[in-house]
Amino acid sequence: MPQRNLEIKEVQFANAILLPEVVKLLDEGHTVTLRLKGFSMRPFLENERDKALLKAVDEIHVGDPVLAEISQGVYVLHRIIAIHDEQVILRGDGNLTTETCRRQDVKGIATGFYRKGKKQLDKTDGWKWKTYSWLWMRLFPIRRYLLAFYRRIWIKIFKQ
C-alpha cells in the first residue's frame, strides 16, 4: 500500500465566515481545533499563539470556557461566570466586563488548549486548569491590576 504524505496547511478566515462553519461541524458531532484570535482570555491564552479544542455542548457549568454567540454572528470564547435559568453570563479572563447569551447560544465547549506551541493538550478537566480557574475567578476584584502588570511589564520582559 503506498504511503501518503499529507501536508497540513493552515488557512485563516475572518471570524464572521469561519465560526458559523465551526458551529456546523460541532453540531454534526465533530471536534474542532481553533486558533485563538483576540486578547480577551489573557494572560493564559494568547492571540494567534494558542489553540482551543472544542466539542459540542452537552451540559454547561460555571467556570466552563465556551464558544457562545452573544449577538447575531458575533462569537466569543469566554468563561461562564454565572447561569440564571436560561441566561448565561460570560467574561473573558482578560476582560473586566461581561456579556450575556441564552443557553441555546452556547455553541461549543473547550475541552482543552494547546498553549505556547506545545503538542500536549492542557485539558480543562485536569488539575492544572481547575486550579487556575478557581484562583483566577476569585481574583476578579484585583484582576485589573494583574492584567495591567501583565500587559505593561511582563510581556515586554518575556516576549512570548
QUICORGI-V878204 format. One record per backbone hydrogen bond with DSSP energy under -0.5 kcal/mol. NH is the residue of the N-H (numbers start at 1). CO is the residue of the C=O. If there is no record, write none. Layout:
# QUICORGI-V878204
{{NH:CO} {NH:CO}}
This chain:
# QUICORGI-V878204
{{6:4} {8:6} {9:7} {11:9} {17:14} {18:14} {19:15} {21:17} {21:18} {22:18} {23:19} {24:20} {25:21} {26:22} {27:23} {28:24} {29:26} {30:25} {32:54} {34:32} {34:52} {36:50} {42:39} {44:41} {45:41} {48:36} {49:46} {50:46} {51:114} {52:34} {53:112} {54:32} {54:52} {55:109} {58:59} {63:80} {64:61} {66:64} {66:78} {67:108} {68:66} {68:76} {69:105} {70:68} {70:74} {71:74} {74:71} {75:73} {76:68} {78:66} {78:76} {79:91} {80:64} {81:89} {82:89} {84:87} {85:83} {87:84} {88:101} {89:82} {90:99} {91:79} {94:40} {95:40} {95:92} {99:90} {101:88} {103:86} {105:102} {106:103} {107:67} {107:105} {108:67} {109:55} {110:65} {111:53} {112:53} {113:122} {114:51} {115:113} {118:115} {122:113} {123:121} {124:111} {126:123} {129:123} {130:126} {131:127} {132:128} {133:129} {134:130} {135:131} {136:132} {137:133} {138:134} {139:135} {140:137} {142:139} {143:139} {143:140} {144:140} {145:142} {146:142} {147:143} {148:144} {149:145} {150:146} {151:147} {152:148} {153:149} {154:149} {155:150} {157:153} {158:154} {159:157}}
